[in-house]
Amino acid sequence: MAKEHDASMMQNLYWWGIPTLFRCPNEPAEGKDIVLAGVPHSTGNGTTERDQHLGPRAVRNVSCLQRRVHGEIGINPWEKAKISDIGDVPFPRANDNEHCIQQITDFYKDVDAAGARPVSIGGDHSITGGILQALGGGNLSNGEAVSLLHLDAHTDVFTKVDHFLGAEKSAAHWGAYLADQGQVDPSTSMQIGLRGHPRTLDWLQPSYDYGYNVVTMKEYRSRGALDVIQQIKTVLDGRPVYITFDLDCLDAAVAPAVSNIEPGVTGFSMDEAIELLHAVRGMNIVGGDVVCLMPTKDSPNQITAMVAAAVMFEMVSMIAESMPMA
């Protein structure tokens, strides 16, 4: 008992023990309700900001500091659902983006077959393409294309360029090719918070052409949160929902360590972002991801890594809320 007591006193100290996401056991997906995974990939965003592959390790490092219970939802998700950290996607050819995307897809096909809902930490935003090539039309979505709740400063539907510095299934393209392949249904998907610094005045046009429901940051400020939340509930109602959360949707003061920082227009506060996430509470959430963390740019207190963990906790809690008791 003394040893167990001593260990329990250390559980919320990030520098002690073997780092897993939220102190979850490192176990396979079989028999689990929710699995947590790292996707340490950064060759899908071919800018100079290439350290996004360090994101999973950074979040594992701080995630034990996160809440154990969700006060608003009123649950302990770690007791409500069977959850494990299944580790990282392996990338033996890490500089070959197209090989990496296939590695991601193969990894998540096994997760989908196990019936476990994945919540992932990246990695650049190209990882969403690899994940949804497995989940879209798969077991968790009952053979249907998934619908996105996509919070981001950028559309990632940049069809006017055929690759991003050599990466074809890149962080800039997944929103288009997943729709082309039938894994995502744009007409029942939301893209919210777009405020990127465009090089062309028609930068949003591909999203409109594909039929995505677009809410720019300016429109969000004009319409107000409640109106946008009602649209989310209407558009995604009855659909298999996948949440993809690019940390650059947050204001640069909230999440400074992101790969494509957008300081020119105020982004979401944490409260605003979580309010939007909670719009899909009670829906069939098949999984989610948090992307574009740049640990080498973070502040000494690792605030962006902690923010990423906090967003993951919201996703885990919303999925666990709909689960029967483990």
Buried (B, 14 or more C-beta within 10 A) or exposed (E): EEEEEEEEEEEEEBEEEEBBBBBBEEBBBBEBBBBBBBBBBBBBBBEEBBBBBBBBBBBBBBBBBBBBEBEEBEBBBBEBBBBBBBBBBEBEEBEBBBBBBBBBBBBBBBBBBBEBBBBBBBBBBBBBBBBBBBBBBBBBBEEBBBBBBBBBBBBBBBBEEEBBEEBBBBBBBBBBBBBEBEBBBBEBBBBBBBBBEEEEEEBBBBBBEBEBBBBBBEBBEEEEBEEBBEBBBEBBEEBBBBBBBBBBBBBBEBBBBBBBBBEEBBBBEBEBBBBBBBBBBEBBBBBBBBBBBBBEBBEEEBBBBBBBBBBBBBBBBBBBBBBEEE
